[in-house]
């Protein structure tokens, strides 16, 4: 099964993609996580991506497309994947379609998480993540410990979760990514659900769609 989790920043794409990936035993590719890893390892990719990310801008398409195709290729023996954070604009979506068609494959379902701006800001303000393993926590969900329960690393706020950058990320989402709702609706593979509520509640909604 090939699944994309779509939605604005803070909609819970990463959290849900991870859960779906565990449930279905499929690899989870998150361009944001791959880029953050590259930044923390100070690779050439990380050096290029850093300035775009800290402004909340999109990293240029050719870089992202190479990155995601490489990841999919690495796991091509698997029966699908879960994507989160990719595609982010029509050019990326078209490239993904071309790439899959070339291998005689196609996307099965796009899960679009709908959520209002107020909830997004609330969630992002309380978001903490582990810089080592990437696990995400939210003080809003009652998580106040400051170390990762997986690996004991001190939790941090993402640099691009500052209020100013979040506003720009929302603007970029509306200008470039939101149109993908229409793009996938026209292909008949879009399913929109509410992204409000607890991670468990949202996950139940997603499972109902996938089953
Ligand atoms: P995310 O973790 O998905 O919120 O992504 C964090 C940041 O990484 C974004 O604000 C962008 O700067 C960059 N990024 C992630 N995915 C993409 C993508 N598909 N295209 C361009 N930039 C991306």
Boltz pocket constraint, residues with backbone or C-beta under 6 A from the ligand:
constraints:
  - pocket:
      binder: B
      contacts: [[A, 9], [A, 31], [A, 32], [A, 33], [A, 35], [A, 49], [A, 52], [A, 53], [A, 54], [A, 56], [A, 57], [A, 58], [A, 59], [A, 60], [A, 64], [A, 84], [A, 85], [A, 86], [A, 87], [A, 88], [A, 92], [A, 160], [A, 169]]
      max_distance: 6.0
